[in-house]
Amino acid sequence: MASYFENGSDALVPDALQGFALAHADLVTLDPGHGFLLARDTAPARRVALLSGGGAGHEPMHAGYVGRGMLDAACPGRVFASPHNRQIYEASLAAARPGGVLHIVKNYTGDRINFGIAAERLAHRGVPCARVLVDDDLASDSGEVATGRRGTGGTVLVEKILGAAADAGAGLDDLQRLGSRLAARCRTLAVASAAHTSPTLGEPAFRLGPDEIEYGVGIHGERARRTAEKGPLGPLVERMTGELLAALAPEPGCTLLTLVNGLGAVTPLELYAVHGELVRVLGAHGLAPARCLVGDYATALDMRGFSLTLLVAEPSDLAHYDAPVHTAALRW
């Protein structure tokens, strides 16, 4: 199997952080001791800092979204592992504004625990802190999953809208309510035709036959409850979109934000074909994306797969989405 270019598995994340900070020195600074990235420039009107994080291996999420209009700081953990609560605590102290800090947390057990411990420590220091939990993954929406739906690609849309709201001067409680509402109206579904390569073993996390796909895969290589037969793209996108629409039940004419996200090893050629099929299927339901993103935004190392995200937005959300952003991975 192909191996990663690295100085050793333990060096991959810190080396990448160092390189990222050097490449985007106009946008971020790196605290190498505690392992977090801090935005150099955020809006003066911002009263509350936004902080997110999670395991590395999902680039450009979250480091790529640190900067004006999105995150004040990001804490990457080891590959597919939660950041340590000390990282989150120190990053929160560095980023906090007079109105406090909002943690945007993907729903995974380790992330919930470590962000929770950091929040308790911040409370002892008198720093106001609140949490938005993103749990958009439809595939894990089951009573059999004790932790509930996983947080996946929808986090990018939530962070973008919250970033603009924070820039407009929204307070901590308002941002938490907005983020929770966005997460409730956002669902994602992912498929893969090949697993990611384990950085430690150099082997695929799981194996599929040439005519198989994993329908409902997670961003850490979590397998679906069952493997499906691989067929043409059109019917696959119809099935995925239909399930997302059934979960969200959007009103005709609603404002819909869409994200076609590559999981690391799918070509832009394929992703744009997916987007074309998505627009076709939405049209058949009397819907159309108000805004769309197509590309690699929340990857799973080199997994050969893609995810679809739908977010039912209000007009004010669309205005926040359209607001200027200047980060390494997203700018307009």
C-alpha positions as CSV (number, residue, x, y, z in Angstrom):
1,M,0.0,0.0,0.0
2,A,1.0,3.6,-0.5
3,S,2.5,5.2,2.6
4,Y,2.3,8.8,3.8
5,F,5.2,11.2,3.4
6,E,6.1,11.9,7.0
7,N,8.9,12.0,9.6
8,G,7.1,9.4,11.6
9,S,3.5,9.0,12.6
10,D,4.0,11.0,15.8
11,A,5.5,13.9,13.8
12,L,2.8,14.2,11.1
13,V,0.4,16.5,12.9
14,P,2.9,18.9,14.5
15,D,4.9,19.0,11.3
16,A,1.7,19.8,9.3
17,L,0.7,22.5,11.9
18,Q,4.1,24.1,11.6
19,G,3.9,24.1,7.8
20,F,0.4,25.4,7.8
21,A,1.3,28.3,10.0
22,L,4.3,29.2,7.7
23,A,2.2,29.0,4.6
24,H,-0.6,31.2,6.1
25,A,1.5,33.5,8.3
26,D,-0.8,36.4,7.3
27,L,-3.8,34.6,8.8
28,V,-2.7,32.5,11.8
29,T,-0.2,32.1,14.5
30,L,0.8,28.7,16.0
31,D,1.3,28.0,19.6
32,P,3.6,24.9,19.2
33,G,3.6,24.3,23.0
34,H,-0.1,23.8,23.3
35,G,-0.8,22.9,19.7
36,F,-3.4,25.3,18.6
37,L,-3.8,28.0,15.8
38,L,-5.0,31.5,16.6
39,A,-6.4,34.0,14.1
40,R,-4.3,37.1,13.5
41,D,-7.2,39.3,12.5
42,T,-10.9,39.1,13.4
43,A,-13.6,41.7,13.3
44,P,-13.3,44.5,15.9
45,A,-17.1,44.2,16.6
46,R,-16.7,40.5,17.6
47,R,-17.5,40.1,21.3
48,V,-17.4,36.3,21.5
49,A,-14.6,34.1,20.2
50,L,-15.4,31.0,18.2
51,L,-13.2,27.9,18.8
52,S,-13.5,24.5,17.2
53,G,-11.3,21.4,16.9
54,G,-11.2,17.7,16.6
55,G,-8.9,15.0,15.4
56,A,-6.5,15.8,12.5
57,G,-7.0,14.0,9.2
58,H,-10.1,16.1,8.2
59,E,-8.2,18.9,6.5
60,P,-8.9,21.7,5.7
61,M,-11.3,21.4,8.7
62,H,-10.7,23.0,11.2
63,A,-7.4,24.9,10.8
64,G,-8.4,26.0,7.3
65,Y,-11.3,27.9,8.8
66,V,-9.3,30.1,11.2
67,G,-9.4,33.7,10.2
68,R,-11.6,36.7,9.6
69,G,-15.3,35.7,9.3
70,M,-15.0,32.3,10.9
71,L,-13.0,30.8,13.7
72,D,-10.8,32.6,16.2
73,A,-8.9,29.4,17.1
74,A,-8.7,25.7,16.2
75,C,-7.3,22.8,18.2
76,P,-6.3,19.7,16.1
77,G,-5.8,16.5,18.0
78,R,-3.8,13.5,16.7
79,V,-5.1,11.8,13.6
80,F,-8.8,10.9,14.3
81,A,-8.3,11.6,18.0
82,S,-9.8,14.4,20.2
83,P,-7.6,17.3,21.2
84,H,-6.5,17.3,24.8
85,N,-8.6,19.4,27.1
86,R,-5.4,21.4,28.0
87,Q,-5.1,22.4,24.4
88,I,-8.7,23.6,24.3
89,Y,-8.4,25.4,27.6
90,E,-5.2,27.3,26.6
91,A,-6.6,28.1,23.1
92,S,-9.8,29.4,24.7
93,L,-7.9,31.6,27.1
94,A,-5.8,33.0,24.2
95,A,-8.9,33.7,22.0
96,A,-11.5,34.7,24.6
97,R,-13.2,38.1,24.2
98,P,-15.1,40.1,26.8
99,G,-18.3,38.1,25.9
100,G,-16.5,34.8,26.3
101,V,-15.9,31.9,24.0
102,L,-18.2,29.6,22.1
103,H,-17.0,26.0,21.5
104,I,-18.3,24.4,18.2
105,V,-18.0,20.7,18.9
106,K,-18.7,17.7,16.6
107,N,-20.6,15.0,18.4
108,Y,-18.0,12.4,19.3
109,T,-17.4,11.1,22.8
110,G,-13.8,12.2,23.1
111,D,-14.5,15.7,21.8
112,R,-17.5,16.1,24.1
113,I,-15.5,15.0,27.1
114,N,-12.4,17.2,26.4
115,F,-14.3,20.3,25.4
116,G,-16.5,19.7,28.5
117,I,-13.4,19.6,30.9
118,A,-12.0,22.7,29.2
119,A,-15.3,24.5,29.7
120,E,-15.3,23.6,33.4
121,R,-11.8,25.0,33.8
122,L,-12.8,28.2,32.0
123,A,-15.8,28.6,34.3
124,H,-13.4,28.4,37.3
125,R,-11.4,31.2,35.7
126,G,-14.6,33.3,35.2
127,V,-14.5,33.0,31.4
128,P,-18.0,32.7,30.0
129,C,-18.2,29.6,27.8
130,A,-21.0,27.8,25.9
131,R,-21.2,25.0,23.4
132,V,-22.8,24.3,20.1
133,L,-23.0,20.5,19.3
134,V,-23.0,19.6,15.6
135,D,-24.7,16.2,15.0
136,D,-25.6,16.2,11.3
137,D,-24.7,12.6,10.2
138,L,-27.9,10.9,9.2
139,A,-26.3,7.5,9.0
140,S,-25.9,7.4,12.8
141,D,-29.4,8.6,13.5
142,S,-30.5,5.5,15.3
143,G,-31.5,4.4,18.8
144,E,-28.8,1.8,18.6
145,V,-26.1,4.5,18.6
146,A,-25.8,5.6,22.2
147,T,-23.9,8.8,21.4
148,G,-26.4,9.9,18.8
149,R,-25.7,11.3,15.3
150,R,-22.0,12.1,14.6
151,G,-20.8,15.5,13.6
152,T,-19.5,15.7,10.1
153,G,-19.3,18.0,7.1
154,G,-22.2,20.2,8.2
155,T,-19.9,21.7,10.7
156,V,-18.3,23.8,8.0
157,L,-21.6,25.6,7.2
158,V,-22.4,26.1,10.9
159,E,-19.0,27.6,11.5
160,K,-19.4,30.0,8.5
161,I,-22.8,31.3,9.6
162,L,-21.8,31.6,13.2
163,G,-18.6,33.4,12.2
164,A,-20.6,36.1,10.4
165,A,-23.0,36.4,13.3
166,A,-20.1,36.8,15.7
167,D,-18.6,39.5,13.5
168,A,-21.9,41.4,13.7
169,G,-21.5,41.5,17.5
170,A,-23.9,38.7,18.6
171,G,-23.6,37.7,22.2
172,L,-22.8,34.2,23.6
173,D,-26.4,33.1,24.2
174,D,-27.6,34.3,20.8
175,L,-24.7,32.5,19.1
176,Q,-25.5,29.3,21.0
177,R,-29.1,29.4,20.1
178,L,-28.3,30.2,16.4
179,G,-25.8,27.3,16.3
180,S,-28.2,24.8,17.8
181,R,-30.9,25.8,15.4
182,L,-28.6,25.5,12.4
183,A,-27.4,22.0,13.6
184,A,-31.0,20.9,14.0
185,R,-31.7,21.9,10.4
186,C,-28.6,20.3,8.9
187,R,-28.1,16.6,7.8
188,T,-25.2,14.9,6.0
189,L,-24.8,11.4,4.4
190,A,-21.6,9.9,3.2
191,V,-20.6,7.0,1.0
192,A,-17.2,5.5,0.2
193,S,-15.8,3.0,-2.4
194,A,-12.5,2.6,-0.5
195,A,-11.3,3.2,3.1
196,H,-8.6,5.6,4.2
197,T,-5.1,4.4,4.7
198,S,-4.2,4.0,8.4
199,P,-1.2,6.2,9.1
200,T,0.2,3.7,11.6
201,L,-0.4,0.4,9.8
202,G,-0.2,1.7,6.2
203,E,-3.2,-0.5,5.3
204,P,-6.8,0.3,4.4
205,A,-9.1,0.6,7.4
206,F,-11.5,-1.8,5.7
207,R,-11.8,-3.5,2.3
208,L,-14.5,-3.4,-0.2
209,G,-15.0,-5.3,-3.4
210,P,-15.0,-3.5,-6.8
211,D,-18.8,-3.6,-7.0
212,E,-19.4,-2.5,-3.4
213,I,-19.7,0.8,-1.5
214,E,-20.0,1.7,2.1
215,Y,-23.3,3.5,2.4
216,G,-23.4,5.7,5.5
217,V,-19.6,5.8,6.3
218,G,-18.2,8.0,9.0
219,I,-15.4,10.5,8.7
220,H,-13.0,8.3,10.8
221,G,-13.6,5.3,8.6
222,E,-16.5,4.1,10.7
223,R,-18.2,1.5,8.6
224,A,-21.9,1.6,7.7
225,R,-24.4,-0.9,9.2
226,R,-24.2,-2.7,5.8
227,T,-22.4,-2.6,2.6
228,A,-24.4,-1.8,-0.6
229,E,-24.0,-2.7,-4.2
230,K,-22.3,0.0,-6.3
231,G,-24.3,1.3,-9.2
232,P,-24.5,4.4,-11.4
233,L,-24.1,7.8,-9.8
234,G,-27.6,9.1,-10.5
235,P,-29.6,6.6,-8.5
236,L,-27.0,6.8,-5.7
237,V,-27.5,10.5,-5.4
238,E,-31.2,10.1,-5.7
239,R,-31.2,7.7,-2.7
240,M,-28.9,9.9,-0.6
241,T,-30.8,13.1,-1.3
242,G,-34.2,11.4,-0.8
243,E,-33.1,10.3,2.7
244,L,-31.8,13.7,3.6
245,L,-35.0,15.4,2.4
246,A,-37.1,12.9,4.4
247,A,-35.2,13.8,7.5
248,L,-35.3,17.5,7.1
249,A,-38.8,17.9,5.4
250,P,-38.0,21.3,3.9
251,E,-40.8,23.6,2.8
252,P,-41.1,24.3,-1.0
253,G,-39.2,27.4,-1.9
254,C,-37.1,27.3,1.3
255,T,-33.5,28.6,1.4
256,L,-31.3,25.5,1.0
257,L,-27.5,25.5,1.4
258,T,-25.7,22.4,0.0
259,L,-22.3,21.0,0.4
260,V,-20.8,18.3,-1.8
261,N,-17.7,17.3,0.1
262,G,-14.9,15.0,-0.9
263,L,-13.4,12.7,1.7
264,G,-9.9,13.0,0.4
265,A,-9.4,10.8,-2.7
266,V,-12.3,11.7,-5.0
267,T,-11.5,13.9,-8.0
268,P,-13.1,17.4,-8.6
269,L,-14.3,15.8,-11.9
270,E,-16.4,13.4,-9.9
271,L,-17.5,15.9,-7.2
272,Y,-18.9,18.2,-9.8
273,A,-20.8,15.3,-11.4
274,V,-22.2,14.6,-7.9
275,H,-23.3,18.2,-7.6
276,G,-25.0,18.1,-11.0
277,E,-27.0,15.1,-9.9
278,L,-27.8,16.7,-6.6
279,V,-29.3,19.8,-8.3
280,R,-31.2,17.6,-10.7
281,V,-32.7,15.6,-7.8
282,L,-33.6,18.7,-5.8
283,G,-35.2,20.2,-8.8
284,A,-37.5,17.1,-9.1
285,H,-38.6,17.9,-5.5
286,G,-39.3,21.5,-6.4
287,L,-36.1,22.7,-4.6
288,A,-32.9,24.5,-5.6
289,P,-29.7,25.3,-3.7
290,A,-29.5,29.0,-2.7
291,R,-25.8,28.5,-2.3
292,C,-23.5,25.6,-2.8
293,L,-20.0,24.4,-2.0
294,V,-18.2,21.7,-4.0
295,G,-14.8,20.4,-3.0
296,D,-12.8,18.9,-0.1
297,Y,-13.9,20.7,3.0
298,A,-14.0,17.9,5.7
299,T,-12.0,14.9,4.6
300,A,-11.1,11.5,6.1
301,L,-7.5,11.3,5.1
302,D,-7.5,9.6,1.7
303,M,-10.9,7.9,1.9
304,R,-12.4,7.5,-1.6
305,G,-15.8,8.8,-0.9
306,F,-18.0,11.9,-0.7
307,S,-20.7,13.3,1.5
308,L,-23.8,15.4,0.8
309,T,-25.0,18.0,3.2
310,L,-28.3,19.9,3.2
311,L,-28.9,22.9,5.5
312,V,-32.4,24.5,5.6
313,A,-31.6,28.2,6.3
314,E,-33.6,31.3,7.1
315,P,-33.0,34.5,5.1
316,S,-30.8,35.9,7.9
317,D,-28.7,32.7,7.8
318,L,-28.2,33.3,4.1
319,A,-27.0,36.9,4.7
320,H,-24.5,35.5,7.3
321,Y,-23.4,32.9,4.8
322,D,-22.8,35.6,2.1
323,A,-20.8,37.8,4.5
324,P,-17.1,38.2,3.7
325,V,-14.7,35.5,4.9
326,H,-10.9,35.3,4.6
327,T,-9.4,32.0,5.8
328,A,-6.9,29.6,4.2
329,A,-9.7,27.3,2.9
330,L,-12.7,29.6,2.4
331,R,-12.8,33.1,1.2
332,W,-15.1,35.5,-0.6
